[in-house]
């Protein structure tokens, strides 16, 4: 990999592995071929470092006859001391060496890595704690974090639908466990896990297949989630809505619902099972008339028959019909009510009644309103809500955060998919030529402003929209940047101001929060730049940015910069300004320019203490479904609750749950009747 995550030793240990083989990212402090690599929790493995890489002996056999082993051994002996020198025979795109054993004629031993590492000893080894992200002796290639950002977004969507919706909701509410479907989805995820695939440093044809696999995994997960939620909705009465919480603790989230509401209702609230009400904010109202046309009598049944699909019309269900005063009226609903309708009888009645004269054919639905409401729901559980008539206006909730200013900064990039590199005469563009702000919503529960800014990039006028969404119950601002990308070879970043000076950042990654400074270690002909990956969030200077997917960030002076888009045209560039060695083939990848509509989302939270809590709110919205039960009371149901400060639930299946202590202090977690003591950064699998 292009660097290694901090928690990998603990993950390997949990799988029964005691050794690891690494190359990129190993720091200059390691000066022998073996060292102890330690996770934040203290777990350690013996790491075998490959000086000069995984092909250090690949070209010894290019010459005829016996290979020149003596110069090879002399070069690498300082790394190995009295241990056997390890030569890796082979590298990328190289066929097997013919007659390998006979050509060394007993001067060396041919074996496997497993044989070489059969009895690794930890005695006297230097120790390294945490992630491996140094470029001291090998190119780290950090630009892969921002190459083909569309792949990173697709990966994150599929992961979340599988891990946080399909599996836990299927476990609790889904009936028979869909092993075959989940295996298919995870197979697609694993097929994309090769580093050149997910990192976007492959041919366009490869990246296209990566997107397809992620889409397949996401679609499977969404369908499995829908099935589980449908089973929940079957316990909620018609006319009500099931609201489902994917988090293992009680939460309140803003849901947007389309409800049938009588025209004479002044306002609508949502009634909870305990009889209490939560206010709503109306954001849209739909006219009941969907379609109307005048026809000669004989044409009325023809016009209906051509548009009907069984009982479906305009994406809804025909629930009733009436003939009155020269009008034939079809009444539609979102759900079949009654359950069964004789469509043949409907067509016969309409044909007979409209046989002569001129008629008006009308298609109508019940009066609908789109509303938003902040609904509380129990941990990994659900609640029913239904609309009720109330008087007056909705009281305004707590004041949202004050208006936030961000900068969009665009510069050129003459690098490749592995490394960013600006041209010598790069000009950063951060001043728009036009700017205006529109208020889309200004309600008590949700406020939305859109900042329109037009820039000139490469002589092209580029119109951007930055959407700021504030919700009364959330302490952060949701931000989305949209524009149509017609430019090439560029890096576009959004800069967000800090609240206080900072010389380090804290980024959530894989089962850990990693602290990083401003000066990464370099030394191998690659310019070391302090751009880093973050998964759920990055914090610095009193500010936390909540993220949708793995995102490249940089702490720059008094701002945090997120890479919104990086457009590149080559897998690797031989004349790279900021890297001496080529990192791969110099093949064109025009699709990596990511031309066309582009969208990038994140959230701004003016704090750092409970970043995990805010990331959970931001990344995992509630689900909703219309109730389908013909009778029954409104109810609420608790699923599974996780208690414990800074403890996260990362997996839930019928036979196990996985919890992680996301802090450097010991914690006690309680889950489904089990109490478990977790060490700092401890990953623990619990049997169910």
N, C-alpha and C positions, 0 to 999 in steps of 0.2 A: 504494500500500500504506500501511498504518498504521505508518510507519517503514520504513527500508530497511536490509538486512543489510550488514555490513562488506565482504563479499567480492564484492558485486555488480559493482564496476568490473572486477575480474579476470575474472569470468564473462562480462561484456559484451565485453571485449577478446578473450577466447578465441573468441567468436562473430563477431569482425570488426567490432564496433560501437565507435565512438569517442565517442558522445554519449549522454547520458541526460537525461530530463525528469523533474523531481521537484517535489514540493510539501510534503507532510507530512514532518515530521522535520528539516527544514533548520534549523540552529542560528542564533542571533542573530548569531554572528560573520560570517555571510555577509550582506553588505549591497549586493551587486550581483546582476544577473539571471543572471550566469554565474560559475561557480567550478570549480576542479579538484577532483574527488572521487577520493580515493585509497584503494585497498584496503590491507590489512595487508601484502601482498607488495610494494607499491610501484606496482602497475598503476594507471593513472589514466584517467578519461574527463572530457570537458568536460560539466559538468552545467548544464542550463538550469533555473533556478528559476522557478516560476510564482508571483509575488507575488499574494496574494489568491486563489490557487487556479486550477484548470483551467477555471473559468467566470467569469473576471474581467470579460469583456465580454459575458456572456450576456444581460444585461437591458438593454443599450443600445438594443436594437431593439424594446423593448416600446412605445415611443412611436411615433406615426405620423410619417411623413416622414423627414427626415435625422436620424440618431442624434447625440446630443451628444458628439462625439468630443473637443472641446477640453477639457472638464473631465476626461475620462478620461485624456487624454495628460498633463495637468497633474498628475494624481494619481500616475501611474506613471513620469513622466520621471526622478525621482531614482534609480530602480532601473536605468534603461537608459542614462543619460548621453547620449552621442552616438549610441548604437545605435538601430535601429528599435524602437519600443515594440510588444511582442507582446500582442495582445488575443485571448483565447480565447472564440469566439462559440459558446456552447452549454454545457450542463451536464446533470446527471442528469435523466432523464425529460423532456427538452425537445425538441420537434420542430425540424427544420431551419428556419432563418429564410428566409422567402420573399423573393425579389428582393434578396438580400443585395448583390450586386455593383452593381446599379443604385442602391441606396439610399445607398451611400457616395460615388458619383459622382466617383471619382478622388481622393478625399481620403485614401484608405488603399489598401493592396494586400491582396487576398484571396489567401491561399495556404495551404499545409500546413506542419505542423511540420518535415517533411523539407526543404522549401524554405527555411524560416527558418534551419535549422541546417546549410545546405549547406557552409559554409566556416567552421566554428568555430575560433577561434584560442585557444591556451592562454597567449599572451603576457600577462603582467601580472595573471593571474587569482589570486585568493586560493585557498588550498588547504585542503581539509578531509580529515582522515584517519579512516577507519573508518565505523561505522554512523551512521545519521541517525535519532535518537530524541528530538529536541527538540520541545517544544510552544511555542516562542517566538512563532510567528506563525500557527500553525494547530493545531487540535485533533489530538493524536496518537492519541487513542482507545485507550489501552492495554488497556482491559477486554476487548477482543476475544480476548485470549489465554486468558481464563478463561470466556468465553461458550461454551455448548454444548461442554463438554469431551468429550462423547461423540464429536463430530466429530474432535477432535484425536487421540483414541485410535484411531478407525477409520482415519484417515489414516496414522498411524505403523505400524499393523499391516500395511496394504497395502504401504506403502513397503518395510518390512523384508522381507516375503515376496518382493517383486519383486527388490529390489536385492541382498539378502544370501543368498537361498536359491534362488529360481527361476532367475535369470539365471546366477550363477556355477556352481551345481551342474548346470544344464542345459548350460552351456558345456563342462564337464569330463566329464560322465557321461550327458547326456541324449539322445545320438544326434542326429537331425535337429533343426536349430534351429527352434523353434516361433514363427516370426516373426508369423504371423497372430494367435495367441493373445496374445502379448506386446503387439502393437500395440493389440489390443482393450483389454487391461488398462491400458496407459498412456493410451489415449484417455479412459478413465473417470477416471483421475487428473487429466488436464489439464482435463477438463470441470468438475472441482471446484476448480480453482485460482483462479477468480475470488475476489477478496478477501471479498466479502460471503458467499460460499458456505462456504469453509473457516473463515472467522472466525465464523460462526454469527450474523451480524447480518442475517438475512433472515427471510422469512415461514416458518412451520413447514412449509409444503408444499415449499419449497426445501430446507430442512434434511433433510426426509425423503428427498428424491431424492439428496442428497449422501451420506447413509448407504447408500442402495442402490448407488450407483456404487462407493463404497469397498468394499462387500461383494462386488460382482462382481469387482473387481480382485483382492481378496484371495483369493477362491475360485479364480480362474484361476491365480494364483501358487502357491497351495497344491497344486493338481492337477498343475501342471508340476513342482513340487518332488517330489511323490509319485512321478511317473513316473521322474524321475532316480534317486531313492532305490531304487525297485523294480529298476532296472537294476543298482544296486550290490548289492542283496540277492541277486540272481541269481548272484553270485560268492561267496556265503557259504553254507556247508553248512547243511542242515536241522538243527534243534536248536541252531544258533548264532544270533547276532544281529549285524547290521551297525550300527555306531555311526559317525555321520557328523558331522564337524567343519566348520561353515561359516566359520570364521575362517582367515585366511591365515598363521597361525602355529600351532605345536603348542600344544595346550591340554588340560587335564583338566577334565571337567565331570561333574556328578552326573546320572546317568541312572536312570530308574525303569523296571524291567522286570517283566513277568509271565512266569514261567518254570514249565515242568513239572519238578517236582522230586520224586523218590521220597520217600514218607513216612518211610523209615528213615534218611534223610540228616540228620545232626545239624545241619550248617550247609552253606552253599553259598558258593563263591567263583566269580569269573569268570576263565577262563583266556584269556590273550592269545595271539596267534600265536607269540610267542617262548617260550611255555611258562610264563611267569610268571603269578602270580595276583594279582588285586585283591580285597580283601574286600568283602562285601556286608552290608547291614543289612536284616533282614527287617522289613517294615512291615505285611504282611497275609498270611493263609493262607486259601485257598479250599477248601471242602469238595468232594470229588469228586462227591457226589450233587447233581445239579441239579434233578431232578424225580422224583416217585414217586407212583403211584396204583394202586388196586386196581380191576380191571375184569372183567366177564364175558368169556369167551374171545373171542366174536365181536366185542367192542367194541375189542379191542387194535389190530388193523390199522386200524380206523376212526380211533382216537385218534391213531395215528401219521400216517396220511395227511392228516388235517386240519391238522397242524402242519408237515409237511414242505414245503419250497420247493425242489424238485429234490433236492439232497443237503443242503441247509441246514436246520438245526434249532437254535432258540435262538441264532441268530447264529453258529453254528459248523458244522463239517462232520461228517456221520456217517461214521466211518472203520471201524467194525466193529459186529457184533451177535452176540448169543449167546442161546440158549434153555437155561435150567437151573433145575431144582428149583422149578417154578411161577413162574419169573421170566423176562420178556423184557427183555433189557438192550441198550440202544443206547449205544455208546461214541463220544463226540464229541472233536474236536480243533480247534485254531485253523486248521490247514492241512489240505488234503486229503492223506491218507496211508493207503492208496495213492492215486496220482493219479486212478485210475478205480474206481468202485464201481457194481455193477449194482443200482440201487435197485429195479427191478422184481423181481429175484430175491429181494432182501431182503423185499419185501412178500409175495411168494408163500410164502417159508419161514415168516414169522411167521404168516400166515393159516392155513397148514396145521398148524403146531405148536400154536397156541392156539385151535383150533376148539372145544374143550370145556373146561368147568370154569372156575374163577376163577384169574386171573393178576395178578401184580404187574408193572406196566410201570415200568421204571427208566431214566432218562437220566443218564449219568455222563460225567465227563471225567477226564483225568489229574490227579493232585494238583498244585495250583499254589501258588506263592508269589510275592508281590510283594516285590521287593527293590530297594534303591538301592545304587549303586556309583559311585565316582569313577573314570572311565575315561579314560586318555590316548588322544589321537588326533592324527594328523599334520595339517599345514596343508592346509586345504581338501581333506582326504582322509578315509579311513575305516579302520576296523579291525574285525575279527571278534572276538567274545567268545562263550564258551560256558560253561554252568554245570558245575562240578565239585564233588565231595564233599570237604569238609574237616572236620576235627575242631575242637572248642573254639569259643571266642567270638571276635568281631572285635575287634582292638585299637583302642582309642580314638585318634583322630588328634589333631592339634594342637588346643589349647583354643580354642573359638570366642570371639568378642568378648563382653565382659561385658554384663549385662542393660542394655538401652537404654530410657530413659523418654522418651516423646513426649507432647505435649499436643494435644488436639483443641480448637480454638477456633472458636466459632460466633457470628457477628453478623448483624445485618440488613443488607440491601442495597436501597436505594430508588433505585438507578440504573437502567441499561438494558444492552442488549447491548454498548454501546460503552464505557461508563465505570461503574466501581464507585462507589457513594456510600452512606455509612452515614447513618441518620437522626440528627437532633440528639440524641435521647435514647437512642442505641444502647447496649445492654447486652451486653457480650461474655460468653458462657457457656463456661467451660473446666473447671468442677468437676462431675464426675459425681455423681449421687445414689446410684448403686450401682456397685460395682467388684469384680471377681474375676479371677483368672488361672488358666487350666488348662494343663497340659502335655499336648500331644497326642502328641509323640514325644520321646524322650530317648535317642537312640542314639549310637553312635560316629561316624556319618557325617552324621546330620541330627538336629537338635533343633528342635521346633516348640512355641512357647507361644502361647496366644491370650489376650489381655487383653480381657475383657468390661466395657464401661463404658456405663452408662445415663445419658442426659442428659434434661433437660426443655427443649424448644425450642417456643416458641409454645404452651405448655400441653400439648404432646404428649410422651409418653415415647418417646425414640428410643434403641434399643439398638444399640450399635456393637461391632464385633469388630475388634481390631487383632492381626494375626497376625505373629509374629516368627519367621523361619526362619533358622537358622544351619547352615551346612555346613562340615564339617571342613576342606575344601581352599580355602575362600573367606574373605578377610579382611573381608567386609562382611556386614551383616544384611539379609535380604530382608523387606520390610514390606508388608502389605496391609491396608487399612481397608475394612470392609464395613458398610453400614447400609441400612435402608429409608427413603428420603426421602419424607416426607409433608408437608414444610413448603415455604413459598414465600418469595421475595424475601429471599435470604440468601447469605452467604458462609461456607463451612466451610474452615478451614485446619488443617494439621498443623504444629506447631512442633517443631523438632528442636534440641537444645542444641549450641552451638559448643564447641570445646575451648580456644579462646583468643579474645580480643577481635578484632574485625574492622571495618574501615570501608570495605571494598570486596569485591566478589564477582567470580568468574570463571566465565562460562557458556559451555558449548559450544553453538554454533549451526550455521551453514551454512559448513562448511569453515574454521572459525576458532574460537578461544576469545577471548571478548570480556571486557575488564575494565570494571567499572562501579562508580561511587561511590554515595554515599547521597543525593545531591541532584540529581535530574534537572532539566533546564532547562524552565521553564514561561514563561507570560507572555501567553497568549491567552484568558484567561477559563476555562481548564481547570485544575483543581487538579492540580499535578504530584505524583504519588506514585511512590515508588521500587519499583514492581512491574515485573518484567522477564520476558521469555521465556527459557527454556533448553530445549535439545533433549535431548542425551544425559546431561548432568550440570550441576550448579552446585557450585562450591567456595567456601568462605569459612571463616575462623577454624579452620583445621586439619581441616575436615570436608568431605566430598564426598557429595552426594546424587545417586544414579544414577536416571535417569528412564526411564519407558516411552515417553513421548511429549512433545511440546512442552508445557511446564508453566509456569504463572506462579509466580514466587517473589519473596520480599522478605527482605532482611536487616534483622531487627528486633532491635536491642539485642544480646543474647547468644544469639540463635536465628536459624535459617533457617526461614522459613514457606513452605510449598507450598500452593497453592490446590487443595483436594480436590474442591470443588464450588462453583459459583456459580449460583444460581437467579434468573432474571430473567423478567419477564412482558411487556416491551415492547421492540420494536426500538430506538426512541429515545423519550426522555421530554423534553417541552418544558420542564417545570419541574425540571430536573435541578439538584441542590444543588451538584455539583462541576463543572458545565460550563454555560457561558452559551448557546452556540449549539446548536440541535438538530442531530443528526448524521444523521438520516434520518427516515422516516415514523414517526408515533406509532401503530404497529399492534400489537395484542396478539399475543404468541407464547407461548401457554400451555405448549407442549411444551418450551420452554426452561427451565421450572422443573425439569425432569428428575426428576419424581416416580417413585417405585418403587425397586427394588433398585439400589444404587450400590456400585461397587468402585473403589478407587484404589491403585495399587502403586508402590513405589519401593524404594530400598535405601540404607542408611547405611554409609558407609565412613569410618573414622577416619583419614583421610590425604588428601593432595592431589597428591603427586608423580606417581603413575602413574594418574591418574583415567581416562585414555583406555583403559588396559589393563583396569581394573575395569569400565568401562562396556561394553566389548566382551564381557567374561564375563557380565555381568548381562543384556544385551539379546539375546544370540544363543545360545540353548540348542542342544545337540546334538540330532540326529534319530536315531531308531532304527527298524529294520525287521527282522522275522524272516527269516533266511536261507532261500532256496528252492532252492539247488543240491542235486542228488541225490548228488553226490560232490565231491571236491576238498578241498584243504588249507585250514586257517585261514590267512588272510593279512592284510596291512596294505598300504595304498596311499597314497602321498603325492600330493596334487593340485598346487596351486600355492602357493609360499611367498613371502611378502613379508618382506624383512629390512630393518631400518632403524628406529632409535629415533624415536618420535613420528611415524611415517609410517603412514597409514591407506589401506586399499584401499576405495574407494567404489563401484566398478563393475567388472564383469568380464563381457565378452561375447566371442564368437568372434574378433572383429576388433580389439578394443582392451581395455585396462584403464586405470582411472583411479586415480591415487595422489595423496595430499595430504600435505604436510608440515604437521602440526598444531603447529608451534612457531615461535618467533621467531628460531631459529638455522638456518643452512644444514645440510642433512642429505644423506646418501648413501643411496639406496634400491636394493635389488636385487630383481628380480622376473623369474622365468622366464628367467634367463640375461642379462637386461639390467641394466646399472648406470646409474643416473641421478642426477645432482646436482640437488638441489632447494634453491631459495632459501627464505627464511623464508615460511611460509604459502603455498607454491607449490602450485598445482593443475596436475597434469600428466597428459596422456593419452598412453598408450604403445600403439604398434601391436603386434599379435600376429601 
